[in-house]
Amino acid sequence: MRKTGVWLQKGWAWVSFLGMLLVLFLMMTVPAFAANEMKTLVMSVLEEIIYPIFSAIGVLLGAYGIGGLVLAFKNSDPDAQARATQALVVAIALVGIRVFIGNIHLERYL
């Protein structure tokens, strides 16, 4: 009875090892799309979904930064002024990311 238990443990170890190996091989498969189709897909996702989300987050962060900057100047708090200024810079970057990516022609490298 004891030998059967050892064989079962070794068998399950091999089954789990082979299962993980199969999952590893399945994860490494990459579908072969045409380059233009993939570029078109990525750019359409960027234009339809990502850019508006980044712009909306940038507007909200800009409003938060302006409010924080007003309060920081009112209280004469240099640390809060630095944080609010940083929030404004990030907000400007998020709102202008579409123009930035268009100007540096980043889509050529996709």
Secondary structure, 3 states (H helix, E strand, C coil): CHHHHHHHHHHHHHHHHHHHHHHHHHHCCCCCCCHHHHHHHHHHHHHHHHHHHHHHHHHHHHHHHHHHHHHHHHHCCHHHHHHHHHHHHHHHHHHCHHHHHHHCCHHHHC
